[in-house]
Amino acid sequence: MLVSQLLAIATQLAVLTYYTGVLIYMLPIPLKRLKRLAPHLMVDGLYAALLIGLFSTLLYVSDYIGSLSGYTLMDVLVTTQGYFRGVLELYYMKKMYELLMSAIPIGKPSLAISIIFIPLMVVYTFIVSASLSLLSIVLSVINLKAELMALGVALYAVPLRLARSAGASLIAFALVVNAALPFFPHWMKMILSSVGLSEKELFWENETLTTYPTPSLHPFWGRVTDSLGDAPKYAVVAVENSTTVILYQTNRQGYYAASNPAPSTGTYDIYVDYMGLKITEPPLMRVRVPADLEPTYEATILPYRFDIKLSSIVKFLEPQAILWTNCAIEDAEHYIAPDGDRIVHSNVLKCTFMISPELHAMMGLPSACRLRSFLIQPPSVGGVTRATLEQRDWHGLQVDVYSIVGLVNLTKIENGGFTLRIDYDCPRNYVPYQPLGVSSLEPDSLYAQVTAELEKSVEKADMMNIIPFGIAFSLSVFSFLTIVMLIVRDTARLIGAYSPSIVIEPLR
Amino acid sequence: MAQGITELISQLTQQVVSAAWGLFLLTWSLGWILRGAPIPFLRVKRAGQDLVEDAVWAAFWLAVGSTIFAAVSYIANTISSSVTGVG
């Protein structure tokens, strides 16, 4: 992802800056002016490293300040789009009148219509320019705040302060605009009330808007892996509390996005549901949302990350299977061999740490595949005593769940472990099954919801107040943006102009 | 592409670090040569003294570089966890 790549580059650049400083320090040239650069460079490197470390926190604090306003950036976006649509309809209305009037064969009625519409058209221009300025800034911050900030940090870390002010400006823009723009509705209410428009006539009080993404929803994402780092293909991640169960599907690489619908604040049990087995290992993860989630901005609109790493007694197998047993799997090897129109999968798993001599294993395999053998090796250590097969339905896929019991002679175990060898064959053209249908990491439906809200807000537009409203709206947009940009400039100076030179001051 | 850039930068860093170690020996010995030179110019001797001091300090910062970065990221993590825990 772009953000983590930019941050990786920034980290490397910070290290390079520091060591360049040391190199200049080392030069055998007794020039005070040259030598004075050295501690500056070293401090710059450390300062950039600090910014990289605080990357998520700074965005989090900025979000928090913005949320104090009671509005979200989405509210500002939706409402501004509503105004924009409103004036477009006004323009369309004017065109329609002109068309109708031109049908009357006396004089020049379209000219008269144009004259009547002059004040409206002036206001139209005001609203279009103001709402487009606001929209471009809101959209760039909603979609790109993490990217802009990461780019800023990377530029900031470039040695010799080559791009430092550009970087500081980008960081300041992302942070300040993200924190300040949710306060725009308050500013606008103030200005509108000063020209005699009451708050009730405004979209901000539209009840359909306030139900749209509130700060109490916490979308997050993460990756499901076993202890050896292998991921399941299209597993189901269940997020459950006493009243609801929300199911999310991972993609082929094990990534899931808990965003549609996103869980609200509360405590949830999170477990993985894969191939007919509900894996509560490590013992049922009880997660407080959002306190136990890790704030990160690698995926822009999913601000939290929660990785599910299962303990070593669970192993995800190819092409879509799972083994859940009672010994720790330390190492796994996987071989495939073609056999006619089928492919034979051989798994050699190194098993250690057994407390009881009884080996219990549950294995979920799609019914299209056939288990060929399940062996404990070497044979002197033990063998399988009982195996039962149960057919289960896993979200519409027929799954064979094998329950296998074996006996292991603990005294004969060498090097602390033994080997499980599991062979099964699957059709050559086996396609991993998607239990919940199409999976995607990005919640595309977010904008579909926004558009639906838009339709409603436009209906409520009151065209009679359009002239005082249009003037007050454009005035409040441009005055607000001016103030925000002044704060952005000063914040950029604060980040870029002062460095904490007290950290290292070795030169006299 | 980003992979290429990070590799390029880390190679540059390695070159800078090895050049700095090389320069340490040079600066240090040059400093002692100037300091111990049998010429009665105080300014030259002072310059030699400065070079030796610079070399030793810079070697110190070179050696503790990774430790300092670890400390900085530790501080940042501590701040992060305390801020996000409250917010």
Boltz contact constraints between the chains, C-beta under 6 A:
constraints:
  - contact:
      token1: [A, 5]
      token2: [B, 2]
      max_distance: 6.0
  - contact:
      token1: [A, 8]
      token2: [B, 6]
      max_distance: 6.0
  - contact:
      token1: [A, 9]
      token2: [B, 5]
      max_distance: 6.0
  - contact:
      token1: [A, 9]
      token2: [B, 6]
      max_distance: 6.0
  - contact:
      token1: [A, 12]
      token2: [B, 6]
      max_distance: 6.0
  - contact:
      token1: [A, 12]
      token2: [B, 9]
      max_distance: 6.0
  - contact:
      token1: [A, 12]
      token2: [B, 10]
      max_distance: 6.0
  - contact:
      token1: [A, 15]
      token2: [B, 13]
      max_distance: 6.0
  - contact:
      token1: [A, 16]
      token2: [B, 9]
      max_distance: 6.0
  - contact:
      token1: [A, 16]
      token2: [B, 12]
      max_distance: 6.0
  - contact:
      token1: [A, 16]
      token2: [B, 13]
      max_distance: 6.0
  - contact:
      token1: [A, 18]
      token2: [B, 65]
      max_distance: 6.0
  - contact:
      token1: [A, 19]
      token2: [B, 13]
      max_distance: 6.0
  - contact:
      token1: [A, 19]
      token2: [B, 16]
      max_distance: 6.0
  - contact:
      token1: [A, 19]
      token2: [B, 17]
      max_distance: 6.0
  - contact:
      token1: [A, 20]
      token2: [B, 16]
      max_distance: 6.0
  - contact:
      token1: [A, 22]
      token2: [B, 20]
      max_distance: 6.0
  - contact:
      token1: [A, 22]
      token2: [B, 58]
      max_distance: 6.0
  - contact:
      token1: [A, 22]
      token2: [B, 61]
      max_distance: 6.0
  - contact:
      token1: [A, 22]
      token2: [B, 62]
      max_distance: 6.0
  - contact:
      token1: [A, 23]
      token2: [B, 16]
      max_distance: 6.0
  - contact:
      token1: [A, 23]
      token2: [B, 20]
      max_distance: 6.0
  - contact:
      token1: [A, 25]
      token2: [B, 54]
      max_distance: 6.0
  - contact:
      token1: [A, 25]
      token2: [B, 58]
      max_distance: 6.0
  - contact:
      token1: [A, 26]
      token2: [B, 20]
      max_distance: 6.0
  - contact:
      token1: [A, 26]
      token2: [B, 23]
      max_distance: 6.0
  - contact:
      token1: [A, 26]
      token2: [B, 24]
      max_distance: 6.0
  - contact:
      token1: [A, 26]
      token2: [B, 27]
      max_distance: 6.0
  - contact:
      token1: [A, 26]
      token2: [B, 58]
      max_distance: 6.0
  - contact:
      token1: [A, 28]
      token2: [B, 26]
      max_distance: 6.0
  - contact:
      token1: [A, 28]
      token2: [B, 27]
      max_distance: 6.0
  - contact:
      token1: [A, 28]
      token2: [B, 30]
      max_distance: 6.0
  - contact:
      token1: [A, 28]
      token2: [B, 51]
      max_distance: 6.0
  - contact:
      token1: [A, 30]
      token2: [B, 47]
      max_distance: 6.0
  - contact:
      token1: [A, 30]
      token2: [B, 50]
      max_distance: 6.0
  - contact:
      token1: [A, 46]
      token2: [B, 72]
      max_distance: 6.0
  - contact:
      token1: [A, 49]
      token2: [B, 69]
      max_distance: 6.0
  - contact:
      token1: [A, 49]
      token2: [B, 72]
      max_distance: 6.0
  - contact:
      token1: [A, 50]
      token2: [B, 72]
      max_distance: 6.0
  - contact:
      token1: [A, 50]
      token2: [B, 76]
      max_distance: 6.0
  - contact:
      token1: [A, 53]
      token2: [B, 73]
      max_distance: 6.0
  - contact:
      token1: [A, 53]
      token2: [B, 76]
      max_distance: 6.0
  - contact:
      token1: [A, 54]
      token2: [B, 76]
      max_distance: 6.0
  - contact:
      token1: [A, 57]
      token2: [B, 80]
      max_distance: 6.0
  - contact:
      token1: [A, 57]
      token2: [B, 83]
      max_distance: 6.0
  - contact:
      token1: [A, 60]
      token2: [B, 84]
      max_distance: 6.0
  - contact:
      token1: [A, 64]
      token2: [B, 87]
      max_distance: 6.0
  - contact:
      token1: [A, 295]
      token2: [B, 84]
      max_distance: 6.0
  - contact:
      token1: [A, 506]
      token2: [B, 57]
      max_distance: 6.0
